[in-house]
Amino acid sequence: MQLTLRFENPFYVGILEQERDGMLFAARHVFGAEPSNEVVYAWVLAEAGALCQRMTAGVALDAADAPRRINPKRLQREIRRALEAPATSTKAQEALRLQLEANKQTRQDDRQANHAADQDRRWRLHREKTRQKRRGH
């Protein structure tokens, strides 16, 4: 699991990436003002696990992305470069985009079902009023 903290004007955003079963999953959390190390650590302990469980859309990883043993010195250089460069992997952005689209579709379906139920309720109420008027009430 990897957490990347970025500044997206005007808020700080954390992008959480996780690899499971050859798939890359990503989630986004808005921290607001610049979070301290303690705040980020407390968030990781308290909420990151639950956020990982809710990740639904994933992007398939290539065979070239498979983890392999890396020389410790090379690993240190890569970590230093990652800290210096503004980092958000395009695969993480792809996973976030897929998750946002899935959530959008779910919201649209829910809204459509609620609208249909409301229309049905209104129609039944109208029919009941009409029947009451015919009975002379």
Summary of the structure (lengths in Angstrom):
residues: 137
radius of gyration: 24.2
end to end distance: 67.5
largest distance: 90.5
contacts: 313
relative contact order: 0.12
helix: 58%
strand: 22%
